[in-house]
Amino acid sequence: MSKERKWLPPGGCGAQRKISRRFKPLASWLATCALLFSPGLAVHGGLLKPDVDFSNYNVPLYEQIVNRIKAKGAPELGKGKNTRDRYFIVAFAYQDRWHTPQRSHSFISVIHLLPAGKQLGPTSGFRTGKFKGRDFEAFTISWVPHDFDTNPHLCVFDGFGSRLFASWNKCPIIAGKNFTLAETLKLALNNKNAVGMWGPYEVRKEAFDLGVKRMRLLDGGTIRYRADDRVYRKDRVAINCFHAMAGLDQLYPNGGLFGSGFKMWGINGTKRVLIEYTHVARDKGLLLDPVNIRKDLYGFVYAPEPNSHGAYNPFPNASAYHE
């Protein structure tokens, strides 16, 4: 697997001395722009953001996220007895400090909450449980290589020019697998990644059914995994995590610069999916709740010690975790 190179301008201090006086302001301006907009520059969280919330620091990451889903979802149910089925989606992303595609991921959980007194039918293979005395079933679309938990060395771009020309990418096509929410969050924990979530958002049953259909398609084994799927997604040969969850009513929408998928991983990837959900799904009446992609984002950031500083925090609001 080839890693992305960080290109630097040739020459050092000796080259700088050769710049004439009239070009020094221009050179300084260009250098400043290069530093500000370089994709390889790490943005350290916390510099211009509110302090990270450490009140749940000793609560495991998975439990923190489940608790937030419950807390955000409870007001949606309203007061009194609920007599109808309700359906929700929760969108997620994780990424590291350097926003590398190898350590970035987009995934989504889909939830069906039954009315009070109604029991689940024959098992569907989903995770089941109870919330406020009501049965629920839920599943997650988290499309990764089948052995990603034991072999997390993801090949994204391999070969000279592979970022620009998809056909030059030598990364292999491999078998994919849907990981559960708990399994996916363990991957994020292993890399000490920042994890973001949006929602839960209420959707119609038709949207839930589309999610089930997508999960069945992925689990059927006819589609495999490839991080750079530009050559393979249209023929349904292999797709990445972004396209596995994007477009519940159309399988392979494009994203990124000129539809290339550039930088469409991690938080950016999930934002792109939510843009599509907001415009396409809402037009079809599938998405019931309003979505504010920027304000709805909440994060969970890794901190090695209680109240420690310097955590990577790309979120407007976040809680700390360490396990």
MOLINPE-V317800 format. One record per pair of residues at least 24 apart in sequence whose C-alpha atoms are under 6 Angstrom apart, sorted by the first residue. I is the first residue (numbers start at 1). J is the second residue. Records with the same first field share a line. If there is no record, write none. Layout:
I = J  J
//
This chain:
1 = 155  158
2 = 158
42 = 98
44 = 312
45 = 311  312  313  314
52 = 318  319
53 = 319
54 = 320
57 = 320  321
60 = 323
61 = 321
82 = 115
83 = 115
84 = 115
85 = 113  114  115
86 = 112  113
87 = 111  112  202  203
88 = 200  201  202  203
89 = 200  201
90 = 198  199  200
91 = 197  198
92 = 196  197
93 = 195  196  266  267
94 = 194  195  266
95 = 193  194  266
96 = 193
97 = 312
102 = 154
104 = 265  266
105 = 266
106 = 241  242  266  270
107 = 141  142
108 = 140  141
109 = 139  140
110 = 138  139
111 = 137  138
112 = 136  137
140 = 180  181
141 = 178
142 = 178  179
143 = 177  178  241
144 = 176  177
145 = 176  177
146 = 175  176  177
156 = 227  228
173 = 226
174 = 224  225
175 = 224  225
176 = 224  225
192 = 302
194 = 300  301
195 = 299  300
196 = 298  299
197 = 297  298
198 = 296  297
201 = 289
202 = 288  289
203 = 286  287  288
204 = 286
207 = 286
210 = 248
246 = 273
//
